[in-house]
Amino acid sequence: MVNKNIDLSLVDELLNETQKEINNMQTVNIMLVGKTGVGKSTLVNNIFREKLASTGIGKPVTKHLRLISKEGVPIVLYDTRGLELSGTIQTQVRSEIFSTIKTSLEKGPEEAIHVIYYCINANSSRIEETEISFINELAQYLPVIIVLTQAIGQPAQAFRNYIEELNLEIAAVMNIMAEPLVISDELTIPRSGLKELISRTIEVIPKDVTKAFNNAQQVDIERKAKAARRWARRYIASTFGVGFTPIPFSDATVLVPMQISMMAHITAIFGISMERTNIASILGAVGGTGGATYLGRYIVSNLIKFIPGAGTLAGGLISGGTASILTTALAFSYIEVLSFIAKGEVDGEYPDLKNIGELMKKELQSRLKNSKIAPELQTELDQIDKKTSFLGKVQQLFKKKK
């Protein structure tokens, strides 16, 4: 149920801003090469969100290549089939692959294929001479990562070592268990290697498409969180300037849109498909971000009372510092909530709306009670009045307001 006190225009604004951020991302294009049955679909469904290989969405590019994409996910996959067929068919498939690669590169950065995952079942423990030649030829055009699927134990590691010793012109050889393998009631081999594959891929693809790749991947949630924190700090620095005004928090009309834009950017980084009711529940926990701004006004007006004869500079520092503290708490709380949701989606345990709102509220309160401020700003505030504990007053007033 949507909180009746929430301005739904803020919800729509956040969703629209999120979609704009995703639309502005340059799509990452990946080619999947390998025989049928090596586990390409399993790999894709465990690396990328929205279960791309299970959607059934795929239009033919050539007779043996299909293009997989889904609206709202900034990634395009070129899936190849037929390498296990007769020599004549293999020659045709390889011709189609090289033609597709060359055409994509000629169309420019937005259409270019950026990396190739060449998949081999690790249990085969063999790589044919024709494959070696094919891989080296592919590597003349694009970074190639050999993905050894269903890689279990020492035999898989020995196979990886063997391929590495061939000194192929490739970016990496990776052992991957894309999903857990149940051996018995007592023994399950866990998934492995996916985070390493994500990391290596980001190292070899162009920087312009790393945002899209991070959005699409669902393996390394902490990588998403780190990217979100880096972006949040840019907004936090901006809010200090907005909050630094002679009249405490007089620029709330500027601050709130900035906070909405910040949350939209964070949502786009995580790539979570947020519904209107979910956003409303989260915003309801903080009073539609405007609640944080109004709390800021309360804190600033009361803090100034503690400093006799506080002038424009003192008021501005307090106002700007408070704006930064509130925006920091808002951003980092939201990142924690989205991390929780993202992990739940991977595990198939999407949290209900009440829990999302309660989690946001709990995170925000905790961060406000333990607020931190930039050391250089604290120094300035201490010089204004050494007897005034800025953070102490913020925390004290927040508890009183709560």
C-alpha positions as CSV (number, residue, x, y, z in Angstrom):
1,M,0.0,0.0,0.0
2,V,1.4,3.4,-1.0
3,N,2.0,6.0,1.8
4,K,-0.7,8.6,1.3
5,N,1.7,11.3,2.6
6,I,4.1,10.8,-0.3
7,D,4.1,13.2,-3.2
8,L,3.7,10.7,-6.1
9,S,5.3,13.2,-8.5
10,L,8.6,12.5,-6.7
11,V,8.1,8.8,-7.3
12,D,7.5,9.4,-11.0
13,E,10.4,11.8,-11.2
14,L,12.8,9.2,-9.6
15,L,11.6,6.5,-12.0
16,N,11.9,8.8,-15.0
17,E,15.3,10.0,-14.0
18,T,16.4,6.4,-13.5
19,Q,15.3,5.4,-17.0
20,K,17.1,8.4,-18.5
21,E,20.3,7.4,-16.7
22,I,20.0,3.8,-18.2
23,N,19.2,5.1,-21.6
24,N,22.3,7.3,-21.5
25,M,24.5,4.3,-20.9
26,Q,26.4,3.0,-23.9
27,T,25.3,-0.6,-24.4
28,V,27.9,-3.3,-23.8
29,N,28.0,-6.0,-26.6
30,I,29.2,-9.5,-25.9
31,M,29.6,-12.4,-28.3
32,L,29.2,-16.0,-26.9
33,V,31.0,-18.7,-28.9
34,G,30.9,-22.4,-28.2
35,K,29.3,-25.7,-29.0
36,T,25.7,-26.4,-28.1
37,G,25.4,-27.8,-24.6
38,V,28.6,-26.3,-23.1
39,G,26.5,-24.2,-20.7
40,K,26.3,-20.8,-22.4
41,S,22.7,-20.2,-21.3
42,T,23.5,-21.2,-17.8
43,L,26.5,-18.9,-17.7
44,V,24.4,-15.9,-19.1
45,N,21.5,-16.5,-16.7
46,N,23.8,-16.5,-13.7
47,I,25.9,-13.5,-14.7
48,F,23.3,-11.1,-15.9
49,R,20.0,-10.0,-14.3
50,E,16.6,-10.6,-15.9
51,K,17.6,-14.2,-16.9
52,L,18.4,-13.0,-20.4
53,A,18.9,-16.5,-21.9
54,S,15.6,-17.7,-20.6
55,T,13.5,-14.8,-21.9
56,G,13.1,-16.4,-25.3
57,I,13.9,-13.0,-26.8
58,G,16.3,-13.4,-29.6
59,K,16.2,-12.3,-33.2
60,P,18.4,-14.0,-35.9
61,V,21.4,-12.1,-37.0
62,T,22.6,-14.8,-39.4
63,K,21.6,-18.5,-39.9
64,H,23.7,-19.5,-36.9
65,L,23.8,-16.3,-34.8
66,R,21.0,-14.7,-32.7
67,L,20.9,-11.5,-30.9
68,I,19.6,-11.5,-27.3
69,S,18.5,-8.3,-25.6
70,K,15.8,-7.0,-23.3
71,E,14.4,-3.5,-22.8
72,G,15.8,-1.8,-19.7
73,V,19.0,-4.0,-19.6
74,P,21.9,-2.2,-21.4
75,I,23.5,-5.3,-22.9
76,V,23.3,-7.1,-26.2
77,L,24.5,-10.8,-26.5
78,Y,25.4,-12.4,-29.8
79,D,24.9,-16.1,-29.3
80,T,26.5,-18.5,-31.8
81,R,25.3,-22.0,-32.6
82,G,26.5,-24.9,-34.8
83,L,30.2,-25.3,-33.9
84,E,29.5,-28.9,-33.0
85,L,28.2,-29.7,-36.5
86,S,30.0,-30.9,-39.6
87,G,33.1,-29.3,-40.9
88,T,31.2,-27.6,-43.7
89,I,28.7,-26.1,-41.2
90,Q,31.6,-25.0,-38.9
91,T,33.2,-23.2,-41.8
92,Q,29.9,-21.4,-42.5
93,V,29.4,-20.5,-38.8
94,R,32.9,-19.1,-38.5
95,S,32.5,-17.0,-41.6
96,E,29.2,-15.6,-40.2
97,I,31.0,-14.8,-36.9
98,F,33.9,-12.9,-38.5
99,S,31.5,-11.1,-40.8
100,T,29.3,-10.0,-37.8
101,I,32.4,-8.8,-35.9
102,K,33.8,-6.8,-38.8
103,T,30.4,-5.2,-39.5
104,S,29.9,-4.3,-35.8
105,L,33.4,-2.7,-35.6
106,E,32.7,-0.7,-38.8
107,K,29.5,0.7,-37.4
108,G,31.4,2.4,-34.6
109,P,31.7,2.3,-30.8
110,E,27.9,2.0,-30.0
111,E,27.5,-1.1,-32.3
112,A,30.9,-2.7,-31.9
113,I,31.2,-6.0,-30.1
114,H,33.5,-5.5,-27.1
115,V,34.5,-8.9,-25.8
116,I,34.1,-12.6,-26.7
117,Y,33.3,-15.4,-24.2
118,Y,34.6,-18.6,-25.8
119,C,33.0,-21.4,-23.9
120,I,34.4,-24.9,-23.5
121,N,33.2,-27.6,-21.2
122,A,36.0,-28.2,-18.7
123,N,35.1,-31.9,-18.5
124,S,36.1,-32.4,-22.1
125,S,39.7,-31.7,-21.1
126,R,40.7,-31.2,-24.7
127,I,40.9,-28.3,-27.2
128,E,41.2,-29.1,-30.9
129,E,43.8,-27.6,-33.2
130,T,41.1,-26.0,-35.3
131,E,39.7,-24.3,-32.2
132,I,43.2,-23.0,-31.3
133,S,43.5,-21.5,-34.7
134,F,40.0,-20.1,-34.5
135,I,40.6,-18.5,-31.1
136,N,43.8,-16.9,-32.2
137,E,42.1,-15.4,-35.2
138,L,39.2,-14.1,-33.1
139,A,41.8,-12.5,-30.8
140,Q,43.1,-10.4,-33.7
141,Y,39.8,-8.4,-33.6
142,L,38.6,-8.5,-30.0
143,P,39.6,-9.5,-26.5
144,V,38.8,-13.2,-26.0
145,I,38.1,-14.8,-22.6
146,I,38.1,-18.6,-22.6
147,V,35.4,-19.7,-20.2
148,L,35.8,-23.3,-19.0
149,T,32.3,-24.2,-17.9
150,Q,31.3,-26.8,-15.3
151,A,34.9,-26.6,-13.9
152,I,35.2,-28.9,-11.0
153,G,38.4,-29.8,-9.1
154,Q,41.9,-30.6,-10.2
155,P,41.1,-31.9,-13.7
156,A,39.6,-28.5,-14.6
157,Q,42.6,-26.7,-13.2
158,A,44.9,-29.0,-15.1
159,F,43.0,-28.2,-18.3
160,R,43.2,-24.5,-17.6
161,N,47.0,-24.8,-17.0
162,Y,47.3,-26.6,-20.3
163,I,45.5,-23.9,-22.3
164,E,47.5,-21.2,-20.6
165,E,50.7,-22.9,-21.6
166,L,49.6,-22.7,-25.2
167,N,50.3,-19.0,-25.0
168,L,47.2,-18.1,-27.1
169,E,46.6,-14.4,-27.8
170,I,43.8,-14.2,-25.4
171,A,42.8,-12.0,-22.4
172,A,42.3,-14.9,-19.9
173,V,41.3,-18.4,-19.2
174,M,38.7,-18.7,-16.4
175,N,37.3,-21.7,-14.5
176,I,33.6,-21.2,-13.9
177,M,30.9,-23.1,-12.0
178,A,27.9,-20.9,-12.9
179,E,25.5,-22.5,-10.5
180,P,25.8,-24.9,-7.6
181,L,26.0,-28.6,-8.4
182,V,24.2,-31.0,-6.0
183,I,26.2,-34.2,-5.6
184,S,24.2,-35.6,-2.7
185,D,22.1,-34.4,0.3
186,E,25.3,-33.9,2.1
187,L,27.5,-32.4,-0.6
188,T,26.9,-29.5,-3.0
189,I,29.7,-27.9,-5.0
190,P,29.1,-24.1,-4.8
191,R,29.2,-21.7,-7.8
192,S,32.6,-20.2,-8.3
193,G,34.7,-18.0,-10.7
194,L,31.9,-15.6,-11.6
195,K,33.2,-12.6,-9.7
196,E,36.6,-13.1,-11.3
197,L,35.0,-13.2,-14.7
198,I,33.2,-10.0,-14.0
199,S,36.4,-8.3,-12.9
200,R,38.4,-9.5,-15.9
201,T,35.7,-8.5,-18.3
202,I,35.7,-4.9,-16.9
203,E,39.4,-4.8,-17.3
204,V,39.3,-5.6,-21.0
205,I,36.2,-3.8,-22.3
206,P,36.2,-0.1,-23.1
207,K,35.6,2.3,-20.2
208,D,32.6,3.8,-22.0
209,V,30.6,0.6,-21.5
210,T,31.7,-0.4,-18.0
211,K,28.7,1.3,-16.5
212,A,26.3,-0.7,-18.7
213,F,28.2,-3.9,-17.8
214,N,28.0,-3.2,-14.1
215,N,24.3,-2.4,-14.4
216,A,23.6,-5.7,-16.2
217,Q,25.7,-8.0,-14.0
218,Q,24.1,-9.5,-10.9
219,V,27.1,-11.3,-9.5
220,D,29.2,-8.7,-7.7
221,I,26.7,-6.5,-5.7
222,E,29.5,-4.9,-3.7
223,R,31.0,-3.6,-7.0
224,K,27.7,-1.9,-7.7
225,A,27.6,-0.5,-4.2
226,K,31.2,0.9,-4.5
227,A,30.3,2.6,-7.8
228,A,27.2,4.0,-6.2
229,R,29.2,5.4,-3.3
230,R,31.6,7.1,-5.7
231,W,28.8,8.8,-7.5
232,A,27.0,9.8,-4.3
233,R,30.1,11.6,-3.0
234,R,29.8,14.0,-6.0
235,Y,26.3,14.9,-5.1
236,I,27.2,15.2,-1.5
237,A,29.8,17.8,-2.3
238,S,27.3,19.7,-4.3
239,T,24.7,19.8,-1.5
240,F,27.2,21.6,0.7
241,G,27.3,24.4,-1.8
242,V,23.5,24.5,-2.0
243,G,23.1,24.4,1.7
244,F,25.7,27.2,2.2
245,T,23.1,30.0,2.2
246,P,22.5,33.0,4.6
247,I,19.0,31.7,5.2
248,P,19.1,28.1,6.6
249,F,18.0,25.6,3.9
250,S,16.3,28.3,1.9
251,D,17.3,26.4,-1.2
252,A,15.3,23.2,-0.4
253,T,13.6,23.6,-3.8
254,V,17.1,23.0,-5.3
255,L,18.3,20.4,-2.8
256,V,15.3,18.0,-3.1
257,P,15.7,17.6,-6.9
258,M,19.4,17.0,-6.4
259,Q,18.6,14.3,-3.9
260,I,16.1,12.7,-6.3
261,S,18.7,12.8,-9.1
262,M,21.2,11.2,-6.8
263,M,18.8,8.4,-5.9
264,A,18.0,7.8,-9.6
265,H,21.6,7.5,-10.5
266,I,22.2,5.0,-7.7
267,T,19.1,3.0,-8.9
268,A,20.5,3.0,-12.4
269,I,23.9,1.7,-11.2
270,F,22.2,-1.2,-9.4
271,G,19.9,-2.0,-12.4
272,I,17.1,-3.0,-10.1
273,S,13.6,-3.0,-11.8
274,M,11.8,-0.8,-9.2
275,E,8.0,-0.5,-9.3
276,R,6.2,2.6,-8.4
277,T,5.0,1.1,-5.1
278,N,8.5,0.1,-4.1
279,I,9.8,3.6,-4.6
280,A,6.9,5.1,-2.7
281,S,7.6,2.8,0.2
282,I,11.3,3.8,0.3
283,L,10.6,7.5,0.0
284,G,7.9,7.2,2.6
285,A,10.5,6.1,5.1
286,V,12.3,9.4,4.7
287,G,9.3,11.7,4.1
288,G,9.9,11.9,0.3
289,T,13.5,13.2,0.7
290,G,11.8,16.5,1.6
291,G,11.5,15.1,5.1
292,A,15.2,15.0,5.3
293,T,15.4,18.6,4.1
294,Y,12.8,19.8,6.6
295,L,14.8,18.0,9.3
296,G,17.8,20.0,8.1
297,R,15.9,23.2,8.5
298,Y,15.1,22.3,12.1
299,I,18.7,21.3,12.9
300,V,20.2,24.4,11.3
301,S,17.8,26.8,13.0
302,N,18.5,25.3,16.4
303,L,22.3,24.9,16.0
304,I,22.6,28.6,15.2
305,K,21.1,29.4,18.5
306,F,24.0,27.7,20.2
307,I,26.5,30.2,18.6
308,P,26.0,33.7,19.9
309,G,26.3,36.3,17.2
310,A,26.5,33.7,14.4
311,G,26.9,35.5,11.1
312,T,26.5,34.6,7.5
313,L,29.7,32.5,7.4
314,A,28.8,30.5,10.5
315,G,25.2,30.0,9.4
316,G,26.4,29.0,5.9
317,L,28.9,26.4,7.3
318,I,26.3,24.9,9.6
319,S,23.6,24.9,6.9
320,G,26.0,23.4,4.3
321,G,27.4,20.9,6.7
322,T,23.9,19.8,7.7
323,A,22.9,19.4,4.0
324,S,25.9,17.2,3.4
325,I,25.3,15.1,6.5
326,L,21.6,14.5,5.6
327,T,22.4,13.8,1.9
328,T,25.2,11.4,2.9
329,A,22.8,9.5,5.3
330,L,20.2,9.4,2.6
331,A,22.6,8.2,-0.1
332,F,24.4,5.5,1.9
333,S,21.1,4.3,3.4
334,Y,19.6,3.9,0.0
335,I,22.7,2.1,-1.3
336,E,22.4,-0.4,1.6
337,V,18.7,-1.0,0.8
338,L,19.3,-1.5,-2.9
339,S,22.2,-3.9,-2.0
340,F,19.8,-5.9,0.1
341,I,17.2,-6.0,-2.7
342,A,19.8,-6.9,-5.3
343,K,21.0,-9.8,-3.2
344,G,17.5,-10.9,-2.6
345,E,16.7,-10.9,-6.3
346,V,19.7,-13.2,-7.0
347,D,18.5,-15.6,-4.3
348,G,14.9,-15.3,-5.5
349,E,13.8,-13.8,-2.2
350,Y,12.5,-10.3,-3.1
351,P,11.6,-8.4,0.2
352,D,8.0,-7.2,0.7
353,L,7.2,-3.5,0.6
354,K,6.9,-3.1,4.4
355,N,10.3,-4.5,5.0
356,I,11.8,-2.2,2.3
357,G,10.4,0.8,4.0
358,E,11.3,-0.3,7.5
359,L,14.9,-1.1,6.4
360,M,15.3,2.3,4.8
361,K,14.0,4.0,7.9
362,K,16.3,2.0,10.2
363,E,19.3,2.6,8.0
364,L,18.6,6.4,7.8
365,Q,18.1,6.8,11.5
366,S,21.3,4.8,12.3
367,R,23.4,6.9,9.9
368,L,22.0,10.2,11.2
369,K,22.8,9.2,14.8
370,N,26.3,8.3,13.8
371,S,26.9,11.2,11.4
372,K,30.4,12.1,10.2
373,I,31.5,15.3,8.6
374,A,34.4,16.2,6.4
375,P,37.5,17.0,8.6
376,E,38.1,20.3,6.9
377,L,34.5,21.4,7.6
378,Q,34.7,20.3,11.2
379,T,37.9,22.4,11.6
380,E,36.1,25.5,10.2
381,L,33.2,24.9,12.6
382,D,35.5,24.4,15.6
383,Q,37.2,27.8,14.8
384,I,33.8,29.5,14.9
385,D,33.1,28.3,18.4
386,K,35.4,25.8,20.0
387,K,32.8,25.1,22.7
388,T,30.2,24.0,20.1
389,S,30.1,20.3,19.2
390,F,28.5,20.4,15.8
391,L,28.0,16.7,15.4
392,G,26.9,16.3,18.9
393,K,24.2,18.9,18.5
394,V,23.1,17.3,15.2
395,Q,22.7,13.9,16.8
396,Q,21.0,15.4,19.9
397,L,18.6,17.4,17.9
398,F,17.8,14.5,15.6
399,K,16.9,12.3,18.7
400,K,14.7,15.1,20.0
401,K,13.0,15.6,16.6
402,K,12.4,11.8,16.2
